[in-house]
Amino acid sequence: MPNSAPSKIDQTFQRLKAANRAAFIPFYVAGDPDLKTSEQLIRSAAESGADLIEIGVPFSDPIADGPVIQAAFHRALAKGFKVRQLFELARNLRASGVTLPLVAMVSYTLVYKQSLAAFLKSAKDAGFDGLIIPDLPAGYEGDAAERARAAGLDLIFLIAPTTTAERRNIIAQRSRGFIYYISIAGITGARAALPADLAEHVRDIKARTALPVCVGFGIARPEQAAAVCGVADGAIVGSALVRRCEEATAQNLQGQALVAHVTALAAELAEAAHTRTRV
């Protein structure tokens, strides 16, 4: 039978709602610049205001990732990243005291290679709380959502600006944990300005579901995170942090110096998201 108790992700958003706060969700690539530093970056983010952490799983043929994240995937793969190291990373984070929800963004190709049942078990045993599988659309995922829920994992689906009303309803019914709203039709990457219709789309989705709605793609600066969180329940920031890590590496920063350089931006984004500017 499916697990009907509130998940760790549910509980996190319930606490945030009670405190009238939105979530800050940073995204890091597992294995970039290396596994040890990935762990340090995530642990530092958890200590600096993050509410959930999204971990990208390197894949040779990314689905919706822009050039910054694609490059990070290729760097990690060039160093020999394997999916088993994703689970090793999560176990190490849990062993080091990280308690906030961990969500993996992973291609279904990698899930299928292990088998859905095996991947779900490995992810849950390692300490993950949710999965985002961008190439497994709601309504076409078979029993994956039910099996994930039974395993104790939230399967989170994405909605884009171009998603039809019919599809939005299906996604709202099938998703667990939160809805991931893609703010722009396209690939990941920082943008100079947020879309003018962002608030309209978020309100439309929220009218269809009681689930939190978090916004990703294009958020790079603290003021953008604050604006997003004025209408949404959370801001997801990936490319800006991954680029910051790349810049630190180019400056020959390593270890704690690199972590401090990246976390400085993460802390600013977290503060802005928590402050939120109502629109």
C-alpha positions as CSV (number, residue, x, y, z in Angstrom):
1,M,0.0,0.0,0.0
2,P,1.2,3.6,-0.7
3,N,2.7,5.4,2.2
4,S,0.1,8.2,3.1
5,A,2.1,9.8,5.9
6,P,3.6,13.2,5.2
7,S,7.0,12.9,3.7
8,K,10.1,14.7,4.9
9,I,9.5,17.1,1.9
10,D,5.9,17.6,3.0
11,Q,7.0,18.3,6.5
12,T,9.6,20.8,5.4
13,F,7.1,22.9,3.4
14,Q,4.6,22.7,6.2
15,R,7.1,24.2,8.6
16,L,8.1,26.9,6.1
17,K,4.4,27.8,5.5
18,A,3.8,28.1,9.2
19,A,6.7,30.5,9.4
20,N,5.6,32.4,6.3
21,R,8.8,31.5,4.5
22,A,9.6,30.2,1.1
23,A,12.2,27.5,0.4
24,F,15.6,28.0,-1.0
25,I,16.6,24.9,-3.0
26,P,20.2,25.0,-4.4
27,F,21.3,22.5,-7.1
28,Y,24.7,20.9,-7.2
29,V,26.2,18.4,-9.6
30,A,27.4,15.2,-8.0
31,G,31.1,14.8,-8.7
32,D,31.8,18.4,-9.7
33,P,34.5,19.3,-9.2
34,D,34.9,16.0,-7.3
35,L,32.9,13.9,-4.9
36,K,34.5,15.1,-1.8
37,T,34.0,18.8,-2.7
38,S,30.4,18.0,-3.8
39,E,29.8,16.7,-0.3
40,Q,31.4,19.8,1.3
41,L,29.4,22.2,-0.9
42,I,26.1,20.5,0.0
43,R,26.9,20.3,3.7
44,S,27.9,24.0,3.7
45,A,24.7,24.9,1.9
46,A,22.7,23.0,4.5
47,E,24.4,25.1,7.2
48,S,23.9,28.4,5.3
49,G,20.1,28.5,4.8
50,A,19.2,25.9,2.3
51,D,15.8,24.1,3.0
52,L,16.1,21.3,0.4
53,I,19.0,20.2,-1.8
54,E,18.7,19.1,-5.4
55,I,21.6,16.9,-6.6
56,G,22.1,16.5,-10.4
57,V,23.2,13.2,-11.6
58,P,25.8,13.5,-14.4
59,F,24.6,12.1,-17.7
60,S,26.1,12.2,-21.2
61,D,22.9,13.4,-22.9
62,P,21.2,15.9,-20.6
63,I,17.5,16.5,-21.2
64,A,17.0,20.2,-20.3
65,D,20.3,21.4,-18.9
66,G,22.1,24.4,-20.4
67,P,25.8,24.7,-21.2
68,V,26.9,25.4,-17.6
69,I,25.4,22.3,-16.2
70,Q,26.2,20.2,-19.2
71,A,29.9,21.2,-18.8
72,A,29.7,20.2,-15.1
73,F,28.2,16.8,-16.1
74,H,31.0,16.2,-18.6
75,R,33.7,17.2,-16.1
76,A,32.3,14.7,-13.6
77,L,32.0,12.0,-16.1
78,A,35.5,12.6,-17.4
79,K,36.7,11.9,-13.8
80,G,34.9,8.6,-13.8
81,F,31.6,9.4,-12.1
82,K,29.3,6.4,-11.6
83,V,25.7,6.3,-10.4
84,R,26.7,4.2,-7.4
85,Q,28.7,7.3,-6.2
86,L,25.5,9.3,-6.1
87,F,24.3,6.9,-3.4
88,E,27.7,7.1,-1.7
89,L,27.4,10.9,-1.6
90,A,24.0,10.8,0.0
91,R,25.1,8.2,2.6
92,N,28.1,10.4,3.5
93,L,25.9,13.5,3.8
94,R,23.5,11.7,6.2
95,A,26.4,10.3,8.2
96,S,27.8,13.8,8.6
97,G,24.6,15.1,10.0
98,V,22.8,16.6,7.0
99,T,19.0,16.1,7.8
100,L,17.2,18.3,5.3
101,P,15.5,16.7,2.3
102,L,17.7,15.5,-0.6
103,V,16.2,15.3,-4.1
104,A,18.0,13.7,-7.1
105,M,17.5,14.9,-10.6
106,V,18.3,12.0,-12.8
107,S,17.6,10.8,-16.4
108,Y,15.3,7.8,-16.7
109,T,18.0,6.1,-18.8
110,L,20.1,5.8,-15.7
111,V,17.1,4.6,-13.6
112,Y,16.1,2.1,-16.3
113,K,19.6,0.7,-16.5
114,Q,19.4,-0.4,-12.9
115,S,15.7,-1.1,-13.0
116,L,13.1,1.1,-11.3
117,A,12.8,-1.1,-8.3
118,A,16.6,-1.3,-7.7
119,F,17.1,2.4,-8.2
120,L,14.2,3.3,-5.8
121,K,15.6,1.0,-3.1
122,S,19.2,2.3,-3.6
123,A,18.0,6.0,-3.5
124,K,15.9,5.5,-0.4
125,D,18.5,3.4,1.5
126,A,21.1,6.1,0.7
127,G,19.0,8.8,2.2
128,F,17.2,10.5,-0.6
129,D,13.7,11.8,-0.1
130,G,12.6,12.6,-3.7
131,L,13.4,12.2,-7.4
132,I,13.0,14.4,-10.4
133,I,13.1,12.4,-13.6
134,P,12.6,15.0,-16.4
135,D,12.3,12.5,-19.2
136,L,9.5,10.5,-17.5
137,P,6.5,12.7,-18.0
138,A,3.4,12.5,-15.7
139,G,0.7,10.3,-17.2
140,Y,3.2,8.2,-19.1
141,E,5.2,7.0,-16.1
142,G,3.2,3.8,-15.6
143,D,3.2,2.9,-11.9
144,A,6.5,4.7,-11.1
145,A,4.8,7.4,-9.0
146,E,3.0,4.8,-6.9
147,R,6.1,2.6,-6.5
148,A,8.2,5.6,-5.6
149,R,5.6,6.6,-2.9
150,A,5.5,3.1,-1.6
151,A,9.3,3.2,-1.3
152,G,9.1,6.4,0.7
153,L,10.2,8.8,-2.1
154,D,8.4,11.7,-3.6
155,L,8.3,11.7,-7.4
156,I,8.3,15.4,-8.5
157,F,7.1,16.4,-11.9
158,L,7.8,19.5,-14.0
159,I,5.4,22.1,-15.5
160,A,6.6,24.5,-18.2
161,P,5.0,27.8,-19.5
162,T,3.8,25.9,-22.6
163,T,2.2,23.0,-20.6
164,T,-1.5,22.8,-21.5
165,A,-4.3,23.1,-18.9
166,E,-5.1,19.4,-19.3
167,R,-1.5,18.4,-18.8
168,R,-1.2,20.7,-15.8
169,N,-4.1,18.9,-14.1
170,I,-2.5,15.5,-14.7
171,I,0.9,16.7,-13.4
172,A,-0.8,18.2,-10.3
173,Q,-2.5,14.9,-9.6
174,R,0.6,12.7,-10.1
175,S,3.3,14.8,-8.5
176,R,4.3,14.5,-4.8
177,G,6.4,16.8,-2.6
178,F,6.1,19.9,-4.8
179,I,5.6,21.0,-8.4
180,Y,8.7,22.1,-10.2
181,Y,7.7,25.1,-12.4
182,I,10.1,25.8,-15.2
183,S,10.0,29.6,-15.5
184,I,11.1,29.6,-19.2
185,A,10.5,27.4,-22.2
186,G,14.0,26.2,-22.9
187,I,17.1,25.0,-21.1
188,T,18.6,25.8,-17.7
189,G,20.8,28.9,-17.3
190,A,20.9,32.3,-15.6
191,R,18.8,35.0,-17.1
192,A,19.0,38.8,-16.9
193,A,15.4,39.1,-16.0
194,L,12.5,36.9,-14.9
195,P,9.6,36.3,-17.3
196,A,6.8,38.9,-17.1
197,D,4.2,36.1,-16.9
198,L,5.9,34.2,-14.1
199,A,3.4,35.2,-11.4
200,E,0.4,34.4,-13.7
201,H,1.7,30.9,-14.3
202,V,2.5,30.1,-10.7
203,R,-1.0,31.3,-9.6
204,D,-2.6,29.1,-12.3
205,I,-0.7,26.0,-11.0
206,K,-1.5,26.8,-7.4
207,A,-5.2,27.0,-8.3
208,R,-5.0,23.4,-9.4
209,T,-3.2,21.8,-6.5
210,A,-2.5,22.2,-2.8
211,L,1.1,21.1,-3.4
212,P,3.9,23.8,-3.0
213,V,5.0,25.3,-6.3
214,C,8.8,25.9,-6.6
215,V,10.4,27.8,-9.5
216,G,13.6,26.9,-11.3
217,F,15.5,27.9,-14.5
218,G,16.8,31.5,-14.9
219,I,17.2,32.5,-11.2
220,A,20.7,33.8,-10.6
221,R,20.6,36.8,-8.3
222,P,19.3,37.4,-4.8
223,E,16.7,39.9,-5.9
224,Q,15.4,37.4,-8.4
225,A,15.1,34.7,-5.7
226,A,13.2,37.2,-3.5
227,A,10.8,38.1,-6.4
228,V,10.1,34.4,-7.2
229,C,9.4,33.6,-3.6
230,G,6.9,36.5,-3.5
231,V,4.5,34.4,-5.5
232,A,5.9,30.8,-5.3
233,D,6.8,28.5,-2.4
234,G,10.4,28.2,-3.3
235,A,13.3,29.2,-5.6
236,I,15.6,26.6,-7.2
237,V,19.0,27.8,-8.2
238,G,21.4,25.7,-10.2
239,S,23.4,27.2,-13.0
240,A,24.5,30.3,-11.0
241,L,26.0,28.1,-8.3
242,V,27.5,25.6,-10.7
243,R,29.1,28.5,-12.7
244,R,30.4,29.9,-9.4
245,C,32.1,26.5,-8.7
246,E,33.6,26.5,-12.2
247,E,34.9,30.1,-11.7
248,A,36.5,29.0,-8.4
249,T,38.2,26.1,-10.0
250,A,39.5,28.4,-12.8
251,Q,41.0,30.6,-10.0
252,N,42.8,27.5,-8.6
253,L,40.6,27.6,-5.5
254,Q,40.3,24.2,-3.8
255,G,38.8,22.6,-0.7
256,Q,37.4,25.1,1.8
257,A,38.4,28.1,-0.2
258,L,36.3,26.9,-3.1
259,V,33.4,25.9,-0.8
260,A,33.4,29.3,0.8
261,H,33.4,31.1,-2.6
262,V,30.3,29.1,-3.7
263,T,28.5,29.2,-0.4
264,A,28.8,33.0,-0.2
265,L,26.4,33.2,-3.1
266,A,24.2,30.4,-1.8
267,A,23.8,32.2,1.6
268,E,22.8,35.4,-0.2
269,L,20.2,33.6,-2.3
270,A,18.9,31.8,0.8
271,E,18.4,35.1,2.7
272,A,16.7,36.6,-0.2
273,A,14.3,33.7,-0.7
274,H,13.4,33.7,3.0
275,T,12.8,37.5,2.9
276,R,10.6,37.2,-0.2
277,T,9.2,40.2,-2.0
278,R,5.5,39.9,-2.4
279,V,4.2,40.6,-5.9
